[in-house]
Amino acid sequence: MARIPFCFLVSVGLCLSPLRAAAQQPADDDLLAPVGGETAPAPDETTAPPEEVKAAPEVAPKSVERKDAAAVVPPVALEADRIKAVPRKPVLKNGRFEVFGAASFSTNDAFYQHLAFDAALVFYPHDAFGIGFGADYLYARPKTSNVDVVRQSLTSVPAIFELPRLFAHLDLYWIPVYGKVSLFESGIIHFDFYGSAGAGLVTAFGKRRPVEVNAGVGQRFYLGDWLALRFEVRDHFFVDTFEVSGMPDPTRSDLQSYLLFMAGVSFFIPPTFEYTYR
C-alpha cells in the first residue's frame, strides 16, 4: 500500500471546506418559508408587493377667493335673478288721458236724495300722478220722509235758500296701490286704489257761486288696456248762505257737505301703450 503524503491530504481538506459550508447554508427560499414548514409562494416580479401599493393622495380643492359675487354665480343663476316675482302693471297711464263718466247719488243728506251725473277728464304726466277737471250735475233731488216730519211737527224755520245744481272742480290724483284679484278661479282682474283732492265752484245757476273744496278715494278694475270700471266716493264742502225770515239778522251761513257715491266707466286715450326698459 502506497503512502499518501500528509501534505497532499491537508491540501485536499482545505479545498473541500468551502464546498461543505456552502452546502450547509440554507437557501433564500428556505428563509422565507413559514415555521410550520409550508412554502410561501414566490412573489411576482411584475407586481409590486402589497405593502408597496399605495393609493394616490387626494388633492384638496383650492379655495377660490370671492372677489365678486357674480364671479362665482353660474350664468343660469344670473339670468334667473332678473326674473321679477311681481308682474308688471297691466295698464300704464303715463302720457295718457282718462275720460270718466258715471252716475252718483248722495249718502249724507237727511232731507233730500240727490241724484247726479258725473264726468272727468284726467291727464297723467306720471303713471302715479294725474291732474284733471271734473263736474257733477245734480239733476234731481227726491225728498225723504224727514221733510214731512219736520213740517208736521213745526220744528223748521222758514228760510230762502238755493240747492246746488253743479260742482265744477280741478283735482289732483295720486295712485299709490296696484293689485290683482282672482275672479272665481277663472281669471285675474287688476285694480288700483287712488286718492284725489281739489277745489272749484258751486252754483245753482243764480248769483251765488261759493268756493268748494273736495276730497275722495276710488278704485279702478281694469277690463283691458283702455277700459276700466271706476268707483269713487267724493265729499264736497262749501259755505252756503241763506235768509231766515222773521229774524233780526236774516242772513245765515252754514257749512254744507255733499257726499256722493259714483259708479262708472273710464276710457283711456290713446287706447294702447308701450313699455320701455332702462
C-alpha positions as CSV (number, residue, x, y, z in Angstrom):
1,M,0.0,0.0,0.0
2,A,1.4,3.2,-1.1
3,R,1.7,6.0,1.3
4,I,-0.1,9.3,0.6
5,P,1.9,12.2,1.6
6,F,0.5,14.2,4.5
7,C,0.8,17.5,2.8
8,F,-1.4,16.3,-0.1
9,L,-4.2,15.4,2.4
10,V,-4.1,18.8,4.0
11,S,-4.4,20.5,0.6
12,V,-7.5,18.4,-0.3
13,G,-9.2,19.2,3.0
14,L,-8.7,22.9,2.6
15,C,-10.2,22.8,-0.8
16,L,-13.3,20.9,0.3
17,S,-14.1,23.1,3.4
18,P,-15.8,26.0,1.4
19,L,-18.0,23.5,-0.5
20,R,-19.2,21.9,2.7
21,A,-20.0,25.2,4.2
22,A,-22.0,26.3,1.2
23,A,-24.0,23.0,1.3
24,Q,-24.9,23.5,4.9
25,Q,-26.1,27.2,4.4
26,P,-29.9,27.4,3.8
27,A,-31.3,28.9,0.6
28,D,-33.2,32.2,0.5
29,D,-36.4,30.4,-0.2
30,D,-35.9,28.4,3.0
31,L,-35.6,31.6,4.9
32,L,-38.9,32.9,3.5
33,A,-40.8,29.7,4.3
34,P,-43.0,29.7,7.4
35,V,-42.2,28.0,10.6
36,G,-44.8,25.3,10.0
37,G,-42.9,24.0,7.0
38,E,-45.2,25.4,4.3
39,T,-43.5,27.0,1.4
40,A,-44.5,30.7,0.7
41,P,-45.4,31.5,-2.9
42,A,-42.7,33.3,-4.8
43,P,-43.5,37.0,-5.3
44,D,-44.5,38.0,-8.8
45,E,-41.7,40.0,-10.4
46,T,-44.2,42.2,-12.4
47,T,-46.4,43.1,-9.4
48,A,-45.3,45.2,-6.6
49,P,-45.7,43.8,-3.1
50,P,-48.9,44.7,-1.3
51,E,-47.2,46.9,1.1
52,E,-45.7,49.0,-1.7
53,V,-49.0,49.7,-3.5
54,K,-50.4,52.9,-2.1
55,A,-53.4,55.0,-3.1
56,A,-52.8,58.3,-4.8
57,P,-53.1,61.1,-2.3
58,E,-56.3,63.2,-2.6
59,V,-55.7,66.7,-3.7
60,A,-57.7,69.2,-1.7
61,P,-59.5,71.7,-3.9
62,K,-58.0,75.1,-3.9
63,S,-60.1,77.8,-2.2
64,V,-61.4,80.4,-4.6
65,E,-61.2,83.9,-3.4
66,R,-64.6,85.6,-3.7
67,K,-63.7,88.9,-5.0
68,D,-67.1,89.4,-6.7
69,A,-70.3,87.5,-6.1
70,A,-71.1,87.5,-9.8
71,A,-67.8,85.6,-10.5
72,V,-68.8,82.5,-8.5
73,V,-72.6,82.5,-9.5
74,P,-73.4,80.4,-12.6
75,P,-74.7,82.2,-15.6
76,V,-78.0,80.4,-15.2
77,A,-78.4,81.9,-11.7
78,L,-77.7,85.3,-13.0
79,E,-80.4,85.0,-15.6
80,A,-82.9,83.7,-13.1
81,D,-82.1,86.6,-10.8
82,R,-83.5,89.0,-13.4
83,I,-87.0,87.4,-13.3
84,K,-89.3,89.5,-11.1
85,A,-91.7,87.9,-8.7
86,V,-94.2,90.7,-9.1
87,P,-95.7,91.0,-12.6
88,R,-95.6,94.4,-14.3
89,K,-98.5,96.7,-14.3
90,P,-101.3,95.7,-16.7
91,V,-102.0,99.2,-17.8
92,L,-99.8,102.3,-18.0
93,K,-101.3,105.7,-17.7
94,N,-98.2,107.8,-18.2
95,G,-98.8,110.3,-21.0
96,R,-102.4,109.2,-21.5
97,F,-105.8,110.8,-20.9
98,E,-108.7,109.3,-18.9
99,V,-112.3,110.1,-19.8
100,F,-114.6,109.2,-17.0
101,G,-118.4,109.1,-17.0
102,A,-120.6,108.0,-14.1
103,A,-123.9,108.2,-12.2
104,S,-124.0,109.1,-8.5
105,F,-126.2,109.7,-5.5
106,S,-125.8,111.4,-2.2
107,T,-125.4,109.5,1.1
108,N,-125.4,112.1,3.9
109,D,-128.4,114.3,3.3
110,A,-131.3,113.6,5.7
111,F,-133.9,115.5,3.7
112,Y,-133.0,115.1,0.0
113,Q,-131.7,112.2,-2.1
114,H,-129.5,114.0,-4.6
115,L,-129.0,112.2,-8.0
116,A,-126.3,113.4,-10.3
117,F,-124.3,112.7,-13.5
118,D,-120.5,113.0,-13.2
119,A,-117.7,113.4,-15.7
120,A,-114.0,114.0,-15.5
121,L,-111.1,114.4,-17.9
122,V,-107.7,113.5,-16.3
123,F,-104.2,113.7,-17.8
124,Y,-101.4,111.6,-16.3
125,P,-97.9,113.2,-16.7
126,H,-96.7,110.3,-14.5
127,D,-98.1,106.8,-14.0
128,A,-98.8,107.6,-10.3
129,F,-100.0,111.2,-10.6
130,G,-102.7,113.0,-12.6
131,I,-104.4,116.3,-12.9
132,G,-107.9,116.7,-14.2
133,F,-111.1,118.7,-14.4
134,G,-114.4,117.3,-13.1
135,A,-118.1,118.2,-13.0
136,D,-121.1,116.9,-11.1
137,Y,-124.6,117.9,-12.3
138,L,-127.3,117.3,-9.7
139,Y,-130.4,116.8,-11.9
140,A,-132.9,115.5,-9.3
141,R,-133.4,115.7,-5.6
142,P,-136.3,113.5,-4.3
143,K,-137.5,114.4,-0.8
144,T,-137.3,112.0,2.0
145,S,-139.9,111.3,4.7
146,N,-138.0,113.6,7.1
147,V,-139.2,116.7,5.3
148,D,-142.8,115.8,6.1
149,V,-141.9,115.0,9.7
150,V,-140.3,118.5,10.2
151,R,-143.2,120.3,8.6
152,Q,-145.8,118.5,10.6
153,S,-144.0,119.0,13.9
154,L,-143.4,122.7,13.2
155,T,-139.8,122.4,14.1
156,S,-138.5,124.0,11.0
157,V,-137.8,127.7,10.4
158,P,-138.9,129.3,7.1
159,A,-135.9,130.2,5.0
160,I,-134.9,131.1,1.5
161,F,-132.1,129.1,0.1
162,E,-130.9,127.5,-3.2
163,L,-129.9,123.9,-3.5
164,P,-126.7,123.5,-5.6
165,R,-127.0,122.2,-9.1
166,L,-123.5,121.9,-10.3
167,F,-120.0,121.3,-8.9
168,A,-117.1,122.2,-11.1
169,H,-113.6,121.5,-9.8
170,L,-109.9,121.0,-10.6
171,D,-108.4,117.9,-9.0
172,L,-105.1,116.2,-8.3
173,Y,-104.9,112.4,-8.4
174,W,-102.4,110.0,-6.6
175,I,-102.4,106.3,-7.3
176,P,-100.2,104.5,-4.6
177,V,-101.6,101.0,-4.7
178,Y,-101.8,98.4,-7.5
179,G,-103.1,94.8,-7.1
180,K,-104.9,91.9,-8.6
181,V,-107.8,89.6,-7.6
182,S,-108.8,86.2,-8.8
183,L,-112.3,86.0,-10.1
184,F,-113.9,82.6,-9.4
185,E,-110.5,80.9,-10.2
186,S,-111.1,81.5,-13.9
187,G,-109.2,84.8,-14.4
188,I,-107.3,87.6,-12.8
189,I,-108.5,91.2,-12.7
190,H,-106.0,94.0,-12.0
191,F,-107.0,97.1,-9.9
192,D,-105.7,100.2,-8.3
193,F,-106.6,102.5,-5.5
194,Y,-106.3,106.3,-5.8
195,G,-106.9,109.4,-3.8
196,S,-107.9,112.8,-5.1
197,A,-108.3,116.4,-3.8
198,G,-109.3,119.6,-5.4
199,A,-111.2,122.9,-5.4
200,G,-113.7,124.6,-7.5
201,L,-117.1,126.4,-7.6
202,V,-120.7,125.6,-6.7
203,T,-123.6,127.1,-8.5
204,A,-127.4,126.9,-8.5
205,F,-127.4,128.9,-11.8
206,G,-128.1,132.0,-9.8
207,K,-126.0,134.8,-8.4
208,R,-124.2,132.9,-5.7
209,R,-121.1,130.8,-6.6
210,P,-119.4,129.8,-3.4
211,V,-116.0,128.2,-3.4
212,E,-115.9,124.5,-2.7
213,V,-113.2,122.0,-1.8
214,N,-113.4,118.3,-2.2
215,A,-111.6,115.0,-1.4
216,G,-112.2,111.5,-2.5
217,V,-111.0,107.9,-2.8
218,G,-111.7,105.5,-5.5
219,Q,-110.8,102.2,-7.2
220,R,-110.5,101.0,-10.8
221,F,-110.9,97.5,-12.1
222,Y,-109.2,97.1,-15.5
223,L,-111.0,95.2,-18.2
224,G,-108.4,95.8,-20.8
225,D,-105.7,98.2,-22.0
226,W,-108.1,101.1,-22.5
227,L,-111.2,100.2,-20.4
228,A,-111.9,100.1,-16.6
229,L,-114.7,100.2,-14.2
230,R,-114.3,103.0,-11.7
231,F,-116.0,103.5,-8.3
232,E,-115.4,106.6,-6.2
233,V,-116.6,108.4,-3.0
234,R,-116.2,112.2,-3.1
235,D,-117.2,114.7,-0.5
236,H,-117.8,118.4,-1.5
237,F,-117.6,121.1,1.2
238,F,-118.7,124.7,0.8
239,V,-120.1,127.5,3.0
240,D,-123.7,128.3,2.0
241,T,-125.7,131.4,2.9
242,F,-129.4,131.7,3.2
243,E,-132.0,134.1,4.6
244,V,-134.2,133.3,7.5
245,S,-137.4,135.2,7.7
246,G,-138.6,136.8,11.0
247,M,-135.0,137.2,12.4
248,P,-133.2,140.5,13.2
249,D,-130.3,139.2,11.2
250,P,-131.8,137.2,8.4
251,T,-128.6,136.2,6.7
252,R,-127.2,132.9,8.0
253,S,-124.3,130.8,6.8
254,D,-123.6,127.1,7.3
255,L,-121.0,124.6,6.2
256,Q,-122.5,122.2,3.7
257,S,-121.3,118.7,2.8
258,Y,-122.4,116.6,-0.2
259,L,-121.1,113.1,-0.1
260,L,-121.5,111.4,-3.5
261,F,-121.0,107.8,-4.4
262,M,-120.1,107.4,-8.0
263,A,-120.0,104.3,-10.3
264,G,-119.0,104.5,-13.9
265,V,-116.6,103.6,-16.7
266,S,-113.2,105.0,-17.7
267,F,-111.7,105.2,-21.2
268,F,-108.0,105.8,-21.8
269,I,-106.7,107.7,-24.8
270,P,-104.7,106.6,-26.7
271,P,-106.0,103.1,-26.3
272,T,-102.6,101.5,-26.5
273,F,-99.3,102.0,-24.7
274,E,-95.7,100.6,-24.8
275,Y,-93.3,99.5,-22.1
276,T,-89.8,101.0,-22.1
277,Y,-86.8,99.4,-20.4
278,R,-83.8,101.2,-18.9
